[in-house]
Amino acid sequence: MSLYLLFDVGNTRLKWAAVESTQQPSDRQKKLWAYSGSISSKSLASPEHRAELADYIAKTLPKPDAIGFTCVAGKGVIENLQSLFPQWSDISWKQLKGDSQYNSLRTLYQDPSKLGADRWAAVIGARALSNTNTLIINAGTATTIDLLSSNGVHYGGWILPGLELMHKSLEGNTAQLPLAVRDETSYGFGLSTNNAIISGCDAAQIGAIQYAIQLAKEMNHPVEKVWIDGGNAKILAAQMSKFKGQSSLTVESTETIEGLVLRGIWAWLLQNL
């Protein structure tokens, strides 16, 4: 049995997981990863933190047969990542990029090398799970929305500030607006400044998703499935559920999922061993 180690290095979090060759990226069980974890991406800048991370993983896992990764945090971060396991110098590190090839998929991006590796990995991960017309949402530091059709074509997508960036932008660029704090009443039209900010930013995100669903329908690729991943996934999914049945643009099958990028790295790695 082989073991594969996967890394997803984002702007905020570094996530990793280990999977066994007896598993498949299309598996849907809740406890998919044999081993997984997450830390701040900034930890890679510290030699001490890198040593702690490498020691922790090496003591927890047997030596993997291959390592796959994506990184959107820059070349220096990649170098730090690949320096983690000098004792495993013979292991092949395989980097998934925006222009990496994947069987059964192609992107219409004008320059695929400029496509975010995390977005492309999430598209691959979504493809591993279903062959339907799919909207892929990664709700993290930025919110990305991508359309993948049942014919395996990625029609591009959008990048907008994530919820926290929206909140901080209002706080940092206005004289009297505070940093908003989410509470249970933050829905609908805000009756306080705090809730007006929270609800307004939520509305902007949900509005973008609804608009994407509308555009996909006009393109004759009506969305049948929405996958939402990332730190704000549960927030967006909860807000979307409140519109269920109230709009002709509502998608019946909307699901949050953890590790969609890691799943995509895994599927791609299996084609490149």
CORQUI-V779828 format. One record per pair of residues at least 12 apart in sequence whose C-alpha atoms are under 8 Angstrom apart, sorted by sequence separation. I is the first residue (numbers start at 0). GAP is how many residues later the second one is. If there is no record, write none. Layout:
I & GAP
I & GAP
//
This chain:
4 & 12
5 & 12
134 & 12
135 & 12
144 & 12
145 & 12
166 & 12
181 & 12
185 & 12
186 & 12
4 & 13
18 & 13
98 & 13
122 & 13
133 & 13
134 & 13
143 & 13
144 & 13
166 & 13
180 & 13
181 & 13
185 & 13
3 & 14
4 & 14
18 & 14
19 & 14
97 & 14
98 & 14
121 & 14
132 & 14
133 & 14
143 & 14
144 & 14
179 & 14
180 & 14
2 & 15
3 & 15
17 & 15
18 & 15
97 & 15
98 & 15
132 & 15
133 & 15
143 & 15
178 & 15
179 & 15
2 & 16
3 & 16
16 & 16
17 & 16
18 & 16
96 & 16
97 & 16
98 & 16
121 & 16
132 & 16
133 & 16
142 & 16
143 & 16
176 & 16
177 & 16
181 & 16
2 & 17
3 & 17
16 & 17
17 & 17
97 & 17
131 & 17
132 & 17
141 & 17
142 & 17
179 & 17
180 & 17
236 & 17
1 & 18
2 & 18
16 & 18
17 & 18
96 & 18
97 & 18
130 & 18
131 & 18
141 & 18
142 & 18
179 & 18
236 & 18
0 & 19
1 & 19
16 & 19
96 & 19
97 & 19
104 & 19
118 & 19
130 & 19
141 & 19
142 & 19
236 & 19
0 & 20
15 & 20
16 & 20
96 & 20
97 & 20
130 & 20
140 & 20
141 & 20
142 & 20
0 & 21
14 & 21
15 & 21
95 & 21
97 & 21
130 & 21
140 & 21
141 & 21
14 & 22
15 & 22
97 & 22
101 & 22
139 & 22
140 & 22
233 & 22
14 & 23
96 & 23
97 & 23
122 & 23
138 & 23
139 & 23
140 & 23
141 & 23
232 & 23
13 & 24
14 & 24
66 & 24
68 & 24
140 & 24
12 & 25
13 & 25
62 & 25
65 & 25
66 & 25
67 & 25
68 & 25
69 & 25
95 & 25
118 & 25
122 & 25
126 & 25
225 & 25
12 & 26
13 & 26
64 & 26
65 & 26
66 & 26
67 & 26
68 & 26
69 & 26
224 & 26
227 & 26
12 & 27
13 & 27
57 & 27
63 & 27
64 & 27
65 & 27
66 & 27
67 & 27
68 & 27
69 & 27
118 & 27
223 & 27
224 & 27
225 & 27
226 & 27
227 & 27
228 & 27
11 & 28
12 & 28
65 & 28
67 & 28
222 & 28
223 & 28
224 & 28
225 & 28
226 & 28
227 & 28
228 & 28
229 & 28
11 & 29
223 & 29
224 & 29
225 & 29
226 & 29
227 & 29
228 & 29
10 & 30
11 & 30
49 & 30
53 & 30
166 & 30
205 & 30
224 & 30
226 & 30
228 & 30
9 & 31
52 & 31
53 & 31
122 & 31
166 & 31
204 & 31
228 & 31
8 & 32
44 & 32
43 & 33
50 & 33
205 & 33
49 & 34
166 & 34
201 & 34
205 & 34
44 & 35
165 & 35
213 & 35
43 & 36
212 & 36
43 & 37
201 & 37
162 & 38
162 & 39
209 & 39
209 & 40
162 & 42
71 & 44
71 & 45
107 & 45
108 & 45
70 & 46
71 & 46
105 & 46
106 & 46
107 & 46
108 & 46
69 & 47
70 & 47
104 & 47
105 & 47
106 & 47
107 & 47
108 & 47
69 & 48
103 & 48
104 & 48
105 & 48
106 & 48
107 & 48
104 & 49
106 & 49
69 & 51
4 & 59
2 & 60
3 & 60
4 & 60
6 & 60
8 & 60
2 & 61
3 & 61
4 & 61
5 & 61
6 & 61
7 & 61
8 & 61
9 & 61
10 & 61
1 & 62
2 & 62
3 & 62
4 & 62
5 & 62
6 & 62
7 & 62
8 & 62
9 & 62
10 & 62
142 & 62
1 & 63
2 & 63
3 & 63
4 & 63
5 & 63
6 & 63
7 & 63
8 & 63
9 & 63
3 & 64
8 & 64
144 & 64
144 & 67
146 & 69
162 & 69
149 & 71
148 & 72
134 & 78
132 & 88
134 & 88
132 & 89
133 & 89
136 & 89
138 & 89
139 & 89
132 & 90
133 & 90
134 & 90
135 & 90
136 & 90
137 & 90
138 & 90
139 & 90
131 & 91
132 & 91
133 & 91
134 & 91
135 & 91
136 & 91
137 & 91
138 & 91
139 & 91
131 & 92
132 & 92
133 & 92
134 & 92
135 & 92
136 & 92
137 & 92
138 & 92
139 & 92
131 & 93
133 & 93
138 & 93
139 & 93
138 & 94
137 & 95
138 & 97
24 & 100
27 & 101
125 & 101
25 & 102
26 & 102
24 & 103
25 & 103
24 & 104
9 & 108
7 & 110
11 & 129
10 & 130
125 & 134
124 & 135
124 & 136
127 & 136
124 & 137
121 & 138
124 & 138
125 & 138
120 & 139
121 & 139
123 & 139
124 & 139
127 & 139
120 & 140
121 & 140
123 & 140
124 & 140
120 & 141
121 & 141
122 & 141
123 & 141
118 & 142
120 & 142
121 & 142
124 & 142
117 & 143
120 & 143
123 & 143
119 & 144
120 & 144
123 & 144
101 & 166
102 & 168
95 & 169
101 & 169
95 & 172
93 & 175
69 & 195
68 & 196
67 & 197
67 & 198
67 & 201
65 & 207
24 & 238
24 & 239
24 & 241
24 & 242
23 & 243
16 & 245
15 & 246
7 & 253
7 & 254
6 & 255
5 & 256
5 & 259
5 & 260
3 & 262
//
